[in-house]
């Protein structure tokens, strides 16, 4: 599987940590659901991930620090986290990822 597209369903609850096992996925869209809880740290293990859309959910908590680490998610260029309930500060160093579009 190269892309995981589950957007605009009625998925609810947290994103399962097992999602990190999908190491070959290059694109993931879970937008437009009712997902809640924090963005799982296991997402950092998806080394092939090029884009991820988590917008229009009910995700909460702080932006994960792994987003600022260029050694993690080295292929990531697009991420959309808009229209959630995320809070806290932006991870230090995220601006250094010049290829990342948010």
QUIFEN-V408760 format. One record per pair of residues at least 12 apart in sequence whose ideal C-beta (glycine too) atoms are under 8 Angstrom apart, sorted by the first residue. I is the first residue (numbers start at 1). J is the second residue. D is the distance in whole Angstrom. If there is no record, write none. Layout:
i=I j=J d=D
i=I j=J d=D
This chain:
i=1 j=22 d=7
i=1 j=24 d=7
i=1 j=25 d=6
i=2 j=24 d=7
i=2 j=25 d=7
i=2 j=26 d=5
i=2 j=27 d=7
i=3 j=25 d=7
i=3 j=26 d=6
i=3 j=27 d=4
i=3 j=28 d=7
i=3 j=29 d=8
i=4 j=22 d=7
i=4 j=25 d=5
i=4 j=27 d=7
i=4 j=28 d=5
i=4 j=29 d=7
i=4 j=30 d=8
i=5 j=27 d=8
i=5 j=28 d=8
i=5 j=29 d=5
i=6 j=29 d=7
i=6 j=30 d=5
i=6 j=33 d=7
i=7 j=29 d=4
i=7 j=30 d=6
i=7 j=31 d=4
i=7 j=32 d=5
i=7 j=33 d=7
i=7 j=53 d=7
i=8 j=31 d=7
i=8 j=32 d=4
i=8 j=33 d=7
i=9 j=32 d=8
i=9 j=33 d=6
i=10 j=33 d=7
i=10 j=34 d=6
i=11 j=30 d=7
i=11 j=33 d=4
i=11 j=34 d=7
i=11 j=35 d=6
i=12 j=33 d=7
i=12 j=34 d=4
i=12 j=35 d=7
i=12 j=36 d=7
i=13 j=35 d=7
i=13 j=36 d=6
i=13 j=37 d=7
i=14 j=35 d=7
i=14 j=36 d=6
i=14 j=37 d=4
i=14 j=38 d=7
i=14 j=40 d=7
i=15 j=30 d=7
i=15 j=35 d=6
i=15 j=37 d=7
i=15 j=39 d=7
i=15 j=40 d=5
i=15 j=43 d=8
i=15 j=54 d=8
i=15 j=59 d=8
i=16 j=40 d=7
i=17 j=40 d=5
i=17 j=41 d=8
i=17 j=42 d=5
i=18 j=42 d=7
i=19 j=40 d=6
i=19 j=42 d=6
i=19 j=43 d=7
i=19 j=46 d=8
i=20 j=40 d=7
i=20 j=41 d=8
i=20 j=42 d=3
i=20 j=43 d=6
i=20 j=44 d=7
i=20 j=45 d=4
i=20 j=46 d=6
i=21 j=42 d=8
i=21 j=45 d=8
i=22 j=46 d=6
i=23 j=45 d=7
i=23 j=46 d=6
i=23 j=47 d=6
i=23 j=48 d=6
i=24 j=48 d=6
i=25 j=46 d=6
i=25 j=48 d=6
i=25 j=49 d=6
i=26 j=48 d=5
i=26 j=49 d=6
i=26 j=50 d=5
i=26 j=51 d=8
i=26 j=75 d=7
i=27 j=49 d=7
i=27 j=50 d=6
i=27 j=51 d=5
i=27 j=52 d=8
i=28 j=46 d=8
i=28 j=49 d=7
i=28 j=51 d=7
i=28 j=52 d=5
i=28 j=53 d=7
i=29 j=51 d=8
i=29 j=52 d=8
i=29 j=53 d=4
i=30 j=53 d=7
i=30 j=54 d=6
i=30 j=57 d=7
i=31 j=53 d=4
i=31 j=54 d=7
i=31 j=55 d=5
i=31 j=56 d=5
i=31 j=57 d=7
i=31 j=80 d=7
i=32 j=55 d=8
i=32 j=56 d=5
i=32 j=57 d=8
i=33 j=56 d=8
i=33 j=57 d=5
i=34 j=57 d=7
i=34 j=58 d=6
i=35 j=54 d=7
i=35 j=57 d=4
i=35 j=58 d=6
i=35 j=59 d=6
i=36 j=57 d=7
i=36 j=58 d=4
i=36 j=59 d=7
i=36 j=60 d=7
i=37 j=59 d=7
i=37 j=60 d=7
i=37 j=61 d=7
i=38 j=59 d=7
i=38 j=60 d=7
i=38 j=61 d=4
i=38 j=62 d=8
i=38 j=64 d=8
i=39 j=54 d=7
i=39 j=59 d=6
i=39 j=61 d=7
i=39 j=63 d=8
i=39 j=64 d=5
i=39 j=81 d=8
i=39 j=86 d=8
i=41 j=64 d=6
i=41 j=66 d=7
i=43 j=64 d=7
i=43 j=66 d=7
i=43 j=73 d=8
i=44 j=64 d=7
i=44 j=66 d=4
i=44 j=69 d=8
i=44 j=72 d=4
i=44 j=73 d=6
i=45 j=72 d=8
i=46 j=73 d=7
i=47 j=72 d=8
i=47 j=73 d=7
i=47 j=74 d=6
i=47 j=75 d=7
i=48 j=75 d=6
i=49 j=73 d=6
i=49 j=75 d=6
i=49 j=76 d=6
i=50 j=75 d=5
i=50 j=76 d=7
i=50 j=77 d=6
i=50 j=78 d=7
i=51 j=76 d=7
i=51 j=77 d=7
i=51 j=78 d=4
i=51 j=79 d=7
i=52 j=76 d=7
i=52 j=78 d=7
i=52 j=79 d=5
i=52 j=80 d=8
i=53 j=78 d=8
i=53 j=79 d=8
i=53 j=80 d=5
i=54 j=79 d=8
i=54 j=80 d=7
i=54 j=81 d=5
i=54 j=84 d=7
i=55 j=80 d=4
i=55 j=81 d=6
i=55 j=82 d=4
i=55 j=83 d=5
i=55 j=84 d=7
i=56 j=82 d=7
i=56 j=83 d=5
i=56 j=84 d=8
i=57 j=83 d=8
i=57 j=84 d=5
i=58 j=84 d=7
i=58 j=85 d=6
i=59 j=81 d=7
i=59 j=84 d=4
i=59 j=85 d=6
i=59 j=86 d=6
i=60 j=84 d=7
i=60 j=85 d=4
i=60 j=86 d=7
i=60 j=87 d=7
i=61 j=86 d=7
i=61 j=87 d=7
i=61 j=88 d=7
i=62 j=86 d=7
i=62 j=87 d=6
i=62 j=88 d=3
i=62 j=89 d=7
i=63 j=81 d=7
i=63 j=86 d=6
i=63 j=88 d=7
i=63 j=89 d=8
i=63 j=90 d=6
i=63 j=91 d=6
i=63 j=94 d=8
i=64 j=91 d=7
i=65 j=91 d=5
i=67 j=79 d=7
i=67 j=91 d=6
i=67 j=94 d=6
i=67 j=97 d=8
i=67 j=100 d=8
i=68 j=91 d=4
i=68 j=92 d=6
i=68 j=93 d=4
i=68 j=94 d=4
i=68 j=96 d=7
i=68 j=97 d=7
i=69 j=93 d=7
i=70 j=96 d=7
i=70 j=97 d=6
i=76 j=97 d=8
i=76 j=99 d=8
i=76 j=100 d=6
i=77 j=99 d=5
i=77 j=100 d=6
i=77 j=101 d=6
i=78 j=100 d=8
i=78 j=101 d=5
i=79 j=100 d=7
i=79 j=101 d=7
i=79 j=102 d=6
i=80 j=102 d=7
i=81 j=102 d=7
